[in-house]
Amino acid sequence: DEINAYIKMQRRFLGNAAHQLRTPLTLLRARIEDVAEPELKIALVRDVRRLTSLVSAMLDLARLQNHAIEKQPIDLAVVARDVLADFTPSALDAGIELSLEHAEAVGGEGATVVQGVEAAVRSALANLVGNALIHAVGARRVTATLDRGSVSISDDGGGISAGDERQFIEPFQTGNAAEEGAGLGLSIVQEIMAAHGGEFIITSTAGSGTTASLRFPEAG
């Protein structure tokens, strides 16, 4: 009983903290519009977008863990298109092409429909796309591939050394000590997928890019 009470307290704290952070982030985003230097403004907008996505994911995760939201049918194709559209300006600035593809196995109505919380799934996918744009060294293309009950984000960058995939999901781990870590976001992605009864899998080959996959229990 004491352990359960402690877990509930931590989840309430996570949800409350994420909720309280949303207001100052909104105000900060509005003030950035007054920044005169174009390059600085672009960098600040990118950073605030990443932080806002992370806060949203934390709040969605807290709600999922508290079973406060009922899962509904979600079309991964619709969510993937929306997320890619949101990141198009950032991709253009970075000189990276975004694309959406369907695996050969996808066929028939409802093939990409899964059960879940749309806001949380959207946050998870946004984390993967944003992470690829920022940390995929040398990448020129980022592709979202839809399959039956899954969606994958792949890049054609430098990849990850063999055996290092799992460490990138641990909080605050990153492949470049000079860069801001993306591990907390990926850790939340893993928690979101666990709450959905699914899997978060990273595969990579050094020099040949990285693929991060969200695999859901099929709606059928």
N, C-alpha and C positions, 0 to 999 in steps of 0.2 A: 504493500500500500504506500509506503514512504517513497519507494522508487517511482511508482506510477505518478504520485503527486509531484515529485521533482521533475519528471519528464513533462508533465502538463504545464508546470510553471515555466520551464525553459521554452516550450512551444509558444506560450502566451507572450513571453518576452520577445521572442523572434518576430512574432506577428506585430506586436505593438511597436517595436523598434523600426521595422520596415514601414509601417503606416506613418509614423512620425517623421521619417526621412523624406517622404514624398513631397511635403509642402516646401521645405527649403530647396529641394532640387528643382521644383517648378519655378520658384522665384529666381534661382540661380540661372536657369535656362533663359528666362526673360531678360535678365541683366546682361547676358552674353550678347544679346542683339545690339547693345550699345558699343561693343568693342570695335574700334576702328581698323585695327590691323587684320587684314584678311586671313593670313596664315594662322595667326594666334586664335582668331575666331573659329576657324575650322577645327583646330586642335581641341579647343575648349568644348565645342559642340559634341565632338566625338567622345571626349572623356565623360561628359555629363550623360550622353546617351548610354554609354556602357554602364555607368553607375546606376542610372535609372532602371535599366534592364535587370541588373543584379538585385536591386531593392525589390522590384516587382516579383522576381523569381523567389526571393526569400519569403515574401508575403504569400505568394501562391503555395509555396511548399508548406508553410505553417498551417494554412487552411486545409491543404490536402491531408496532412498528418493528423489534424484534429477532426477529419471527416466532416468538415463544415460545408463542403460543396459536393453535390451529387454529380457523378460522372455522366457525361452525355456523349452522343455520337459526334466525332470530329473527323472532318475530311482533311487528311494530311496534305492533299494537293492544294487545297485552298489556303491552308496555313503557310505552306512553303512559298506559294506565290506572293502572299502578303509580306512575309519576312524578307524575301529577296527584294521586293519593291522598296521596303523601308531602308535597306542597306545599299541601294543603287547609287545614291549620291556619294557615300563613303567609298564604294568600290571604284567609281569613276575617278575620284581624287587620288586613289592609290594606283590607278592604272590596271585594275583587275577586272576581268570579265565575269559576270554572274550568269549562270544558266540553270535551267530546270529540265530534267530528263526523266523518262519513265523506263524502268527495267522491262525486259521482254516478258517477265512473268506477270506483269500487271495487265489485267484484262477484265472486262465486265464492270457493271455498275457496282459501286460500293467497295471496290478492291482496296482503296486507300482510306477507308473509313475505320476508325478505331474508337474505343471508349475511353473517355478521359475528361480532364478539365482543360478547356481550350486555352485559357490565359497561361496556365502553367506549361503546356506543351509549346505554346508560342514563345515563352521565355526561354525554354530549353533550346529550341531551334535557333533563336536569335543569339544565344550565347555561342553556339557552334559556328554560326556564320561570322559573327563579330570576331571570334577567336581566330578563325582562319584568315580573315582580312588583316589582322594585326600581327599574328605570330608565324604565319606560313612564309618563311624566308624564301624570297625569289619566286613566289607564286604569281602566275599571270591569269589563272582561271580558278574559280571556285564553283563547283557544281552540286546542286541538290538533286539527288536521284530518288525517285519514288518507287517503292516496291510494295508487294502485298503485306500490309501491316507494318511497314517500316519506312523510314526516310533517312538518307545518308547525306552528309556534307563532305565532299572531297576537294582537295586542292592539289595542284601540281608543283608544290614547293619542295623544299629540301628534305622534308620528311623528318622522322624521329629515329634515333639509333635503336637497334634491336634490343628489346627487353625493357625499354624506357616508357612504353605506352601507359602502364598503370600509374607511374609516379605523377603523370600530368593530371590525374583525377584527384590526387591528394591536395588538400587545401594549401594554397600559397606556393605550390611548386610551379616552376616555369623552365623552359629550355634555355633561357638566356637571362643570366643574373642582372644584366643591364636593363632589361625590359621589365615593365610592370607585370607581376604574376597574374595569370588567368586561372590558376588552379581552383580558387574559391568558386568561380562561376561554373567550372566543369564539375566540381564536387556537388554543387546544387543540381546540375543536370542529372547526375547519377541518382541523387535522392528523389528527384521528380520521377525518374523512370522506375525506381523501386516502388514508389507510392502507386504507380500505375500497374505494377506487376509485370513490368517489361525489363529490357536490358539496355545498357549504354555501353557500346563497344568501340574501342579505338584500335585501328590497325594502321601500320605505317611501314614504309621501306625507305631507308636512308637514300636520299637523292631522287625518290620517285613519288613523294607526296604522302599525304595522310588522309584517312577516311574515318569519320566519326559517325556512328550509326545509332539511331533510336529505334528499337524493335519493340512493338507492342503486342499484347495478346490480341489475336484477330477478333474483330467484332462478331464474326459468325460463331 
